[in-house]
Amino acid sequence: RLLTILRAFPKGEPTKKKFVDEIIAWSSRVGEYLQGDPEFHHVAGSLFAEECETYEAERHLALGTKDSPEQLAGMEYEWYSQDESHTAPLYAARAIFPYLLLGSLRSANKAHLIFTSRLATSNKSLSVQEVSSKSSDMRVYSVLPLLNFLGLLLLAIQRGSSDLYKQLAKHYAPHIKEVGVWDDALAQIGETYFGIRIPRQGNPLFDMMGSMMGFGGSSKPKEKPKKVDVPAPPAADLD
């Protein structure tokens, strides 16, 4: 019944966010999920996505159901499609990192697959090489090194290989440094999945999700978010 009421809110209704916060807080108190009912998060996130309330959509879809990664990755791809082609990894990461930070490798893999599939389908001129092994398949992008990094990161997590993670972090360090906003997320991922300790200051998971997606941080604009600012990659020999 609460979801029926939520769906009945007209687009742009200013009290919708307050209603969403209240029903999720209620579900947290009476239900089994500390962060609120995943179905509530999924429906709220999907509605916010339809209204181009991207930041609100992100924070709810990250806590949603098994169907949420498809919605989140699709939204990020639509956002990316309005930006420069070389920014694809930054938008993909917005659909992948939240699930990794929350411990859902399956959802992160699903988000990665959906985003990269959309990218390949919509950009026929993009140079992509299909690499297959007995244990995995992967697309390699000659001009999008950080998208390669994201795919290899997921592979390293699946294998539980801290050595592979360290090699990846070292190899892609110059590109990661150019982006400038992944360091905290990768440090948390390194600790969570590979046991690489990081200094404790407050609650790193909350802080990271806050900085990435607006949890408890500064207020976000109501209008459609601006393009993500990321430097263009050099045109040389990127892997």
Stockholm file with secondary structure:
# STOCKHOLM 1.0

chainA/1-239         RLLTILRAFPKGEPTKKKFVDEIIAWSSRVGEYLQGDPEFHHVAGSLFAEECETYEAERHLALGTKDSPEQLAGMEYEWYSQDESHTAPLYAARAIFPYLLLGSLRSANKAHLIFTSRLATSNKSLSVQEVSSKSSDMRVYSVLPLLNFLGLLLLAIQRGSSDLYKQLAKHYAPHIKEVGVWDDALAQIGETYFGIRIPRQGNPLFDMMGSMMGFGGSSKPKEKPKKVDVPAPPAADLD
#=GR chainA/1-239 SS CHHHHHHHSCTTCTTHHHHHHHHHHHHHHHSSCTTCCHHHHHHHHHHHHHTTCHHHHHHHHTTSCTTHHHHHHHHHHHHHTTSCGGGHHHHHHHHHHHHHHTTCHHHHHHHHHHHHHHHHHHCTTSCEEEEECSSCEEEEETTCHHHHHHHHHHHHHHHTCHHHHHHHHHHTHHHHHHHCSCHHHHHHHHHHHHCCCCCCCSCHHHHHHHHHHCSSSSCCCSSCCCCCCCCCCCSSCCC
#=GC SS_cons         CHHHHHHHSCTTCTTHHHHHHHHHHHHHHHSSCTTCCHHHHHHHHHHHHHTTCHHHHHHHHTTSCTTHHHHHHHHHHHHHTTSCGGGHHHHHHHHHHHHHHTTCHHHHHHHHHHHHHHHHHHCTTSCEEEEECSSCEEEEETTCHHHHHHHHHHHHHHHTCHHHHHHHHHHTHHHHHHHCSCHHHHHHHHHHHHCCCCCCCSCHHHHHHHHHHCSSSSCCCSSCCCCCCCCCCCSSCCC
//
